[in-house]
Amino acid sequence: MQEVGATFGPPLSEHQILVLLVQLALLVGVARLFGFAMRAIGQPAVIGELAAGILLGPTVLGRVAPRAFDWLFGDQGVMSATFAVAWLGVVMLVVVIGFETDLGLITRFRRVALATTAGGLGLSLVVNGAAAWQVPDSFVGAGAGREVFAGFFAVALSVSALPVIAKILQDLGLIRRDFAQVTLAVAVLIDTIGWLLLAALAGLAQDALELGALGETVVGLALFLVAVVVLVRPLLDRLFRAAMARGGSVTAGFTIAIVAALAAGAVTHALGFEAIIGAFVIGIVLAGLRHQIPEVRTRMETVTAAFFAPIFFVYSGLRVDFGLLDTRPELVWAAGVVVISVVAKMAGSFVGAKASGMASPDAIATGAALSALGAMGIVAALVGLNLGVLSDSGYTVLVTAALVTTILAPGLVRLVVSRRDMTGQEQERLQRESVEESAQLLGARRILLPTRGGTSSRYAARLVTAVFPQAEVTVLAVDPASLRWWRRMLRRVDADRADPSDVLDELPQARSVHKISPDPAAAIAAEARLGYDLVVLGASEHDRGSRMFSDVLERVLAVIDLPTVVVRFPQDRPVPSRLPDRILVPVSAAWSTRAAEELAYSLAGIEGGSVLALHVVNRPEGQGVMLESPAVAEGMEAGRELVAAAARFGGQLGVEVTTEVRIGTNAEQEIVDHANEGDFDLLVLGASSRPLTGRPFYGHRVSYVLEHVQVPVAVVSFSALS
């Protein structure tokens, strides 16, 4: 009987494991060191990582210290293991890039992307194919036909390396630019078409081309994309929801993301495309899921940047041996091939992009980025070498072109972009994204609004619609019910059933969820744990009695650890049809007041409203105004600095902020008087919520203001649990 273990190949020996560990440590260490050096001189880290591979490869180390090179890289078993890690790195990298890809922008520029693909790929194939008929016979594999060789040669010089291009744009800080998003879309299209062409050429090289099989590959890719949208996306959403419902496990979320990316990569690889296509699609899907664990993306980016991506890029450079270009004609042709491929790609992309309406500098920048052949060019050349279509010299020329174009691309992009002023619309979008990225509140993408209806919730919904127009809002209505089944059956005749229809009228794109629970506060808290960024609540005055808010609302605030906005609208006032245009926001040194400023300035900026940033310095009882103590003088100076910072921040959000610093014996009363007597439409307070005997406690100042103020109030708070 055959042992089960006999079906496996022999494991790595102890010596091979030692070599593998030393090899990985060296590759990562040198790649990161060179990447850091490139960053220090203003270049993308990927250039240093590729250069590290050339240094450690046969070009330098193989000639300077051949015995060390053979010890490190001479064992094919170890190199196979390193190759596997390198390709796992590229899968991880494209998932991370998928997170950065904005489908909305790509959809908006789809006409430009298609035209650029047609121009860039079409002209490159024609020009590079023509050049392939002129290169020396020493580049052609023994026994290969010039026609098939020309096809491989043209494809290898016409593709674009999605991972490398994305890394270049990311390293240069350009990935959110309009032209960069178009470039990513074009790179995906060129990669997809390139793999189809490679599949056809491989069939020709082996006299086994079947058009039916090629058609099945295309149909298979289309079915894969449909399955991702219809089946995979909802499944991943449910899995993440289940992980968060059980405590928001980062480990579980990371596992789900990795398994999905590897599975999708395996599917596209089996279809005849590269695994990076499937992994890239999964990255885009993960970024758009309803239920997300933000730490998963952060951890994946960290692990990829620190370990996996450097191994992939340094491995790409490791396979190059410039020593094979040992004659003048080969060196001349290598240089010529680089020039031809770059010019053809940039010219074709420029023509296609310009024809579809893209500005000239952006069209040139897109072509410059797409000129990077990177790993795609290397893989295409490797396929040709393995099939005998390319000779070793031909393979080295193509790999040299891939590496040189990758090294040239960042400089070309930087040169073009540095001469290009952004349009007002793009500059406004990038500035907004920059503010949102560092903001405490404005970056919220998923908002929960629990409500049973009412004026305050309706007004809160109006504010949410105005400040967070792109956010996904869930309106949650919870009906209290007994645990007994027969009581739940009678809920349809329960007169106390929640009716959030007036709130939903303010949020036409919101998702409505209705639940029944014996503990509404617990049900709201459980929903809040499912990946929301912000919880917005409406607080009624009539049911709070001696407490700050209603019992259910206070219990919710006491247990959730998310940022919250509690809106209270006076019952004796009609809800205005317009947004507030005169807003008061007290500022202090507390970090929570910055979030209150974000809300106030964003609201005011929508319809050109005004904001007063007020700071009150406490003066001890009995001390006259003319007898300021050093403490009061110091407080005034600090107050002026605080309101000046508030005015600068308002300017970043496009709002002119009026500032005032006052002295008073009761800061709370000064705020109340200012709000009640100043004809303000809204008072926005920043607070830190701390649990106190099962209730939230915002501090005595906020409690006093809430008790006495007569205008609408929004309290922006962060739990001390977070």
Buried (B, 14 or more C-beta within 10 A) or exposed (E): EEEEEEEEEEEBEEEBEEBBEEBBEBBBEBBBBBBEBBBEEEBBBBBBBBBBBBBBBBBBBBEEEEEEBEBBBEBEBBBEBBBEBBBBBBBBBBBBBBBBBBBEBBEBBEEBBBBBBBBBBBBBBBBBBEBBEEBBEBBBBEEBEEEBBBBBBBBBBBBBBBBBBBBBBBBBEBBBBBBBBBBBBBBBBBBBBBBBBBBBBBBBBEEEBEEEEBEEBBEBBEEBBEEBEEEBBEEBBEBBBBBBEEEBBBEBBBBBBBEBBBEBBBBBBEBBBBBBBBBBBBBBBBBBBBBBBEBBBEBBBEBBBEBBBBBBBBBBBBBBBBEBBEEEEBBEBBBBBBEBBBBBBBBBBBBBBBBBEBBEBBBBBBBBBBBBBBBBBBBBBBBBBEBBBBBEBBBBBBBBBBBBBBBBBBEBBBEBBEEBEBEEEBEEBBBBEEBBEEBBBBBBBBBBBBBBBBBBBBBBBBBBBBBBEEBBBBBBBBBBBEEEEEBBEEBEEBEEBBEBEBBBEBBEEBEBBEBBBEBBBBBBBBBBBBBBBBBBBBBBBEEBEEEBBBBBBBBBBBBBBBBBBBBBBBEEEEEEEEBBBBBBBBBBEBEBBBBBBBBBBBBBBBEEBBBBBBBBBBBEEEBEEEEBEEEBEEBBEBBBEBBBBBBEBBEEBBBBBEBEBBBBEBBBBBBBBBBBEEEBBBBBBBBBBBBEEEBBBBBEBBBBBBEBBEBBBBBBBBBEEE
